[in-house]
């Protein structure tokens, strides 16, 4: 499981956009978000670099 901090995640729309971005790489990915702590956990067959890249492209770069 990949654990990331996404400082720009601030609302429900952000959560949906982050989940959708990860799902473009792996439709079966499990994405768990904690909006209050700005933490995102991803269980996926996609690699960590690919996940970080797609989040950055979506406007939510992980710290």
N, C-alpha and C positions, 0 to 999 in steps of 0.2 A: 504494500500500500504506500502510495506517495502522499506525503503530508506537506502542504504548502501554506504560506501566509500570503494573502492577497489584500494589500492595504487599501486598494481602491474599491473594494466590495463594500457597498454601503446601504443596499436596499434589496427588496425582493426581485426587482428587475435584474439587478446584478447577478443574483443567485441563478436566475433562469438563464441568463446569457452565458454564464460560466459553465453551467451544466450542458447547455446546447453546444457550446464550443468543444467540450470534451467528447460529447457524443458524436461529433463529426468524425472523430478519429476511431472511436470504438463505441458502436451503438449499444453494446452490452455493459459498458463501464458503469460502475457504481460510484456516484459522486455524492459526498456528504459535505454539507457546508454548515458553518457556525458563524452566522452573521455578526454576532456580538464580538467574537474574538478574531474575526476575519480569517478563519482557518478553513481550508478546503482539503479534504481527503479524497483521493481517487484510487480506486481499484480497477485496473485496466490492463489489457494486453499491450497497449501502446506504451512506448518508452517515455521516460521522464522528460527527456529533451523535447520530444514531440508535443507532449502535454503542455510544457512551459511555453513553447513556441505558439501553440494555438491560443492559449490564454492571453499572451502578449498581443497577438494579432487581433484578438477580440476586444482589446483595450483594458485588460486586467492583468498586467504583468505581476507575476509572483515576486516577492522580495527574497 
